[in-house]
């Protein structure tokens, strides 16, 4: 089982932050040769028969009536929960006749507002709140949680706005329910949302690599054409056996369009050559009509072969240099390292990059375009490539991009930035797609993740937006309703495929007229 961290990245301004990591176990070790893996995948994709075929599932998107709305409801005008009172001191900055103090998680009570929603549309809800210590509370609409607010100690009231809550016309019960600690509530405000409908930023029309191959340009054009119209289905695999792809096919009658794999076993330090079949498997998937997605969970170049900073002695800071190194041969770099012009860590980094370039070469030679996601989740700080800060990470991204693109002439890559934090954003000329890894608890509704969509869109204007890893399938109807149709979604494997996602959801999702599978996509010539 491949354990992943459980989180949801919460958009606050333009910063995306998450909780601490849960370590993932290594990829399952495979023993078959590259040729065997390729033959096996081709045989599977040609011979498997689904359990059933299903009719197309129509999208169910309510009619939106956009209307200007501005409402304020004072907390002191509601029925007071147990142990609460209306006060005017000591907190300042309130409106009306006072504020409700003492809303306490220990009493399992909530502050409830009843209001008439004038139009079916998306709204921004602003809560004016104060707390004497770190606290959290849920905002619920008609009994359904729409946001969990976490606040530190505040001297006066602060305003917290949750954007894009969908509400239907008619009576609505809004509630503030404390989860932890004690909070004071001044009022709640409701205004019509505009951020979900801001499509003023035009998309980049060509890949960032000016020398991108014809097939790569064609794939990028296809992605642009589908963006906002269809969600491309995707699935991460745990091995070259493609159990996940076959399971989805048996249940839904459809294959995912994108097969996601990882190059960790190609890392020179700690990789497993016998299990390094991802490139051959990707070639076979492309031959069958699918799109290839590859990540690189990069084992530290020296010391313990691990991706995790806490287990590694490798320091990215020790590799940094102002010397131009991206265009030098390994022989030249070795000489530079011997005379102390660059560090041994710097040489080891570039040597690893060259090994990955060699691994990727068969895909380039076959002109198979790749959705290429290196250095993922840097903003979390748990991987060595993100643990030494944003500047070090950005230097490494520039080195990797320049080395692969200019020195090794790999022009079949569409670069996917997955840094998870605004501070880790790389130069816009060095990535094509911006993505987030979005995990939620099993019992939580995934929805459309519109808030993260808007935050990422504002952070990376002109770029296609994707969910690179997910704990369960998003709500395709909610995506279209919220005008937040991500380019693709990559579901992680067990337990997320299986325990988190039931068969009925898979069938509906893969047969929805809002998604695109391998069967329904146009064939790509390689």
N, C-alpha and C positions, 0 to 999 in steps of 0.2 A: 504494500500500500504506500502510496506517495503522499506523505503528509504535507499540507500547505498551511500557511498562516491564515487565520480567520480575521478578516478586517473589512471595513468599508472606508474608502478614502473620502473624507468629508471636505467639501469645498468651502473655504473661508477666504473670501477675496480671490486672490490668484494663487494661494498656497494650498497644496494638497498634502495632508499629513495622515499618518496611519499609526496603528498600535504596534507593539513589539512583535517580533517574529516567533514563529514556531518552526523549528528546523525541519527541513525536508530530507527524506531518506534518499540515498542514491538511486539512480535509474536502475531498473531491473537488468541484471546482466544477461546478455544473450551470447550464445556460442556459435551460431551458424555463420558461415562466411558471407561476404558481401554478395557474391553471386547467388548463393542460396536464398538470402533475404529478398533479393530483387525478384527472383523467380517465384518465391512464395507469395509476395504481394500481388504480382500480376495474376497468379492463379486464383487467388482469393477474390480479386475484384472482378474476375471474369466468370467464376463458377458459383458464387454464393447466390442463393435464392432467398428473397425476403419472405417473412411469414405471411405478409399480406400487402396489398396495395390500397392506398387510401385516396379519396377524392380531395381536391384542393379545399383548404379551409379559408373561408373569406375573412378578411380583416373586419373587426368590429370597432369602429372608431366613431365616437359621438360627434355630433355637429357642434362646432364651437361658435359661440356668438360673442365676439369681442366688444367689450363695452367698458367705458371708463367708470371706475368705482373707487370710492374712498370712504371707508367706515372706521369709526373708533368706538370701542366698547370699554368703558371704565370698569375695572375690577370691583370697585366698591359698590357698583350697582347690581352685582350678582348675589346669589344666595351664598353666604359665607360657609366654607367648610369647617369641620370641627377644629377647635383650638385657634381659629384665625380671627383677626380683628381688623377694623379699619383704623389706620393711624395717619398722622401727618408728620411725625418726627421718628427717628432722626435723619432718615434718608431724604435727600433733596432731588429735585428734577422731575417730580411727578406732575401729572395733569389732573384736572378735576378736583374733587373734594378731599382726596387722600389716596391711600393705597392699601392693598390687602397684605397684611404681614402674618408670617407664621405658617405658610403652607409647608407642611412637613411630611416627608416620606414615611415616617414612622406610623402615621395615622391612616395611610392608604386612602387618602381622600384627594379630591381634585377640585379645581376651580372651573366652573362650567359657564360657557357663554352660549346663548341661543340667539341666532340671527337669521335673517332672510337673505339668501344669495340671489342677487338680481339677474344673473346671467350665467349660463353654463360656459365656463372658461377657466383659465389658470389664474391663480391669485398669488400675491406675495403677502405673507403673514408676518407682521412685526410684533414681537413680544418685548415690552418694556419691563425689565426684570432687574432685581438686585439680590445679592447673596452675601451673607457674612462669612462664608467659607466656601470651598469648592463644593459645587452641587450639580445635580443634573435633573432634568424633568422632560417628560414627553409631551409633545403637542399631538392631540388626537382630533380627527374630524369624523364625526358620526361613528365614534368608537374605534376607528382605524388609526393606528399611529402613523404620523406623516414625518416626524422629525424628533430627534433626541437632542436637546440643548444641554451642553456642558459649559458651566461658567465658573470662573475663579471668584475669589472674594472681591466685592465691588463696594466702594465707598458710597457712590450715588447710583442712580439707575443707569442702565445701558440699554441700547436698542439692538436687538438681534432680529435680522430679517431672513426668513426662509422663503426662497423663491420657487415659483412654479407649481404651487399646490393646485391640483385639479378639483374643482367643486362644481356640482350641478345646481341648476336653478331650484330654489325652494328652501325649506327650513334646514338649517345646518346646526349641529351641536358641536361647538369647539370646546375642548377641554385641555387644561394644563394639569398634568399629573406628575408630582415629584417622584423621582426614582431613587435619589440619594441626597440626603441633606435637607436644608431648609431654604426656601426662597420667598422673596417679596415680589408681588405683581402689581404694577401700576395700571396697565391697560393692554389691550391687544388691538392692532390695526390691520385692516384688510384693504388692499389695493389691487387693481388689475395688473397682471404681469405683462411685461413687454420683452423681457430678455429672451424668452423661448422663440420669439418671432423675429429676432434680429439676425438677418441673413445678409448683412451688408458686405461682409468680407468675402471677396472672390477667391476661389480655390486656385492654387498653383496649377498651371496648365500642362507642365512637363515635369519629368523627374528632375531632382536636383543634380544628378549626374548628367552633364551635357553630352557625354559620350555613351549614354545608355543604349543598349542594343535595341533593335527593332521590336523584338518580342517583349522586352521590358517596357518600352514605350507603349506598346499595344495593351499590355496588362494594366499599366497605369491609367490609360484612357478608359479602359473597361471599368476600373474601380471608380473613376470619376463619374462615368455614365450611370453606374448603379447607386452611387452615394445619395442617400435620402429617399431612394425608391425601393431598394431591397437591402436586407441585412444578409451578408454572406455567411453561411454556416461554416463553423470550424471546430475541430476537435484535436486536442493534444493526445498523443499516443505514448504509451509506456514502453513499447518495444516494437521491433520490426514485425512482430506477429499481427499487429493491427487489430487486436481484440476489440478495442473501442469502436473502430470504424465498422467492424463486422456486427457488433452488438447493435449499433444504431441502425444499420441496414436491416438487420433481422426484425427490429421493432417497428421501424418507420417506413421501410420500403425505399429509403433514400440514403445516399452517402453524403457526408459533409463535403462541401466544396474545397475547403482548405484543410490540409493535413499538417499539423504542427508537430515538429520534432526539435531535438536539441543536439548540439555538437559537443557536449561536455566530454564525451568519451574520446574525442579527437584532441583534447588538451594534452600536450606532451607530458605534463607533470600530473600524474595520478589518473590519467585517462585509461581506458581499456580498449586496446586495439581490436580484440576479438568481438567487442560489442559495438564497435564504431561502424554501424550500418546505415546511419541516418541519411547520408548522401545518396547511396544506392537506392534506399527505400524512397527517397524523394524523387529520384529520376523515374522510378517505376510509377509513382503516383502522378507525376506530370504526364507520363505516357498514357495513363488511363483517363486523362482529361481533367485532373484536379489541379489546384493551385498549391504551391509549395510554400510553407512557412517554416523558418528555422530560427531558433534562438541560440545564444552561446552563453551557457552558465560556465564561466571560465575558471578552471582550477588555478589557484595562485601559481605563478610561473616558477617560484622557488619555495623551498620548505615543504610543509605538509600540503599535499595535493587536495585542497579544499576550496570551496567557494566562500566560506564563511570567515569573516574577519576575526572573530573570537578564537578560531581554531588555527589561524595562520600567523606566521611570523613575517610574511611579506608585507612591505610597506610601499604603497604607491608613491608616497612623498619622496622616497629614496630614489625613485626612477625618474622624477621630473628633471627636465633639462631645457635650457633655452637654445641649445644647439639644434640645428636642423638635422633630424635623423630619419624622417619618413622616407626619404629618397635614397638612402645609403644601402649598399649591399651588406649582407651579414659579415662578409670578410672585412669590409671597411669598419663596420660597427665593432667587430671584435678588436681591431687595432685601436679604435678610439677608446674602448673599455680598458685595454692593456695599458694605455698611457694616462688613464685617469680622466679623459675628456668626458666620458659618460660613465655611469655606474653599472655594476654588474646587473642590478635590477632592471635598468633600462634595456640593456642588451637582452635579458631574458624575456622581457615583455615583447620586444620586436621579434625575437625568435619564435615565440608562441604565435604571434599574429601570422608569421610566414607559414607556420605549420597549418593554421586554419585556412589560409589562402590556398595552400596545396590541396587541402581536403575539399574546398569549394570548387576547385578547378574543373572537375568533371561536369558540374552543373553549368559553369560558364561556357565550356567547350560545346555543350549540347544546346546552348542558348536557352536554358530554362530560367525564367525569372524567379526570384526568390523574395518573399517578404522577410527581410533580414532584421532580427531584433537582438542586437548584442547589448551587453552591459545593462541588463534590466534592473528595475527597482532600486536604482542608486540612492534615491532620496531616503530610503528606509534605513540605510547605514549598516545593515547586517552583512552585506557582501563587501569583499575587500575593495572592489573598484568604486564604492561609494562612501566608504568609511573615513577617508582622508579629506573629505570636503568637496564642495562643488567645483572649485577651480582645478583641483587635481583630476576629477572626473572629466571635466570639459577638455582638459589637455589630452587625456587618454582617448576620448571620443574623436578628437581632431586627428590624433595620431592614427587611430584605427581606420577612420574614414579615408584619410589621405593615403595610407599605406596600401589598403585594399583597392582603392579606386585608381590612384595614379601610378603607384609602383607596380602592383600586381595586375593592373588592368582588368579588374573584375567589374564589368559594366552591366551585369545582370541582376544587381541588387537594388531593391526598393527599401530604403533605410527607415526603420521603425524606431523612433525614440520613445523609451518607456521609463523615463527617469523618476516619475511619480512626484516631482516637486518643482515648483517654479524656479527655485534657486539653482537647480541642476539642468536647466534648459540649455541646450546646445545651439550653435549657430543655425539659423533657419536655412542656410545653404547646404546643410549637411544631413537633412532628414526629410522624408516625404510624408510620413504618417506619424501622428502622435497617438499614443495609446496609454491606457491605464489597466492595471490589474485590480479587479474589483471583486472582493470576496465578502459574503455576508453569512450570518448564522443560518443553519439549516431551516429554522422555523420562520425566518424573516422573508417577506416578499421581496423579490429582486427588483421588480418594477422596470422602469426605463433607465434609471440612473441619470435622469435629466440634469440634476444639479451638478454632478461631475462633468457631464457633457458640456454644459454652459461654461463652467470654470475652465475646462481644457480648451474649448473653442476660443475663449477670450485670451488665454495664455499663448496659443499657437495659431494665430490667424492665418488663413490660407491653406491650412493643412487638413488632410483627411483624418478623421478621428475613429479610433477602434478600441474595443475591449480585448486586450491581448490575453488575459486570463480571467476566468469567471468560475464561481463556485456552483452556479446553477444557470439555467437558461433565462435570459431576460424575457419580460412580457412584451411580445411583439406588438400587441394592440396598444399598450401604453407608450411604446416608442413612437408610433405614428401619431397617437393622440397628443403627445408632449412635444412633437416636432424635434425629437432627439433620436433619429435613426442612425445608429452607429454603423460604420462601414462593415465590420465583422465582429464576431464574438468567438473567442476560443475557450471552450469548456475544458476544464482540467479533468483528468481521469479519476479513478476511484480514490476516495469515496464519492467524489462529486458526480461522476457519471454512475448512477446506481442509487446510492443512498439519498442524495440531495435532489435528484431529478427522476420523477416517476415516468412510467411508460406513456401514460396519457398525455403528459406535457410534451414528451419527445415527439409523439405522433402529431400532435397539433402544431408544434413548432416547425417540424421538418416538412410538413405539408401545407404550411401557411402560404398564402399568396404574397406575404410580405417578406419571405425568406428565399434565398437562392441556394440550391443544392448542386452537387456535381451533375446530376441527371438533367437539371434544368438550365445549366449555364452553357453558353456557346463554347464549342471546342476551341482550345488554343493550340496553334501549331508551334511545335518546338523544333 
